[in-house]
């Protein structure tokens, strides 16, 4: 399973569509509950509503995935902290590959 962070954005949706064409299982991390239906329509197998700034959300999102395609929110002043939170959760969960 591959985790896509920032899944509800333009890039996230494009990555999900490309992976779906290859029959790859996808877990999507979205920020708001109203984004869940759009993810289901794209064929996402698992959807987590959470915040990339939250270590607990990222630990839950990373659990059981082998790869992550990380898309940080555009022009976020918290980009460095978000990246560190994602990396820590990935390492703690044994993720083998990250883009």
Number of C-alpha atoms within 10 A of each C-alpha: 15 21 27 27 27 22 27 20 15 9 13 21 18 14 15 26 16 12 16 16 9 9 10 15 16 22 24 26 29 23 17 12 11 10 16 19 12 13 22 13 8 13 17 22 14 16 21 19 16 19 18 28 16 12 17 13 18 24 19 14 28 28 15 16 19 16 19 23 18 19 16 17 14 9 7 10 9 12 15 11 13 20 16 14 19 26 18 16 21 24 13 12 18 15 19 11 13 14 8
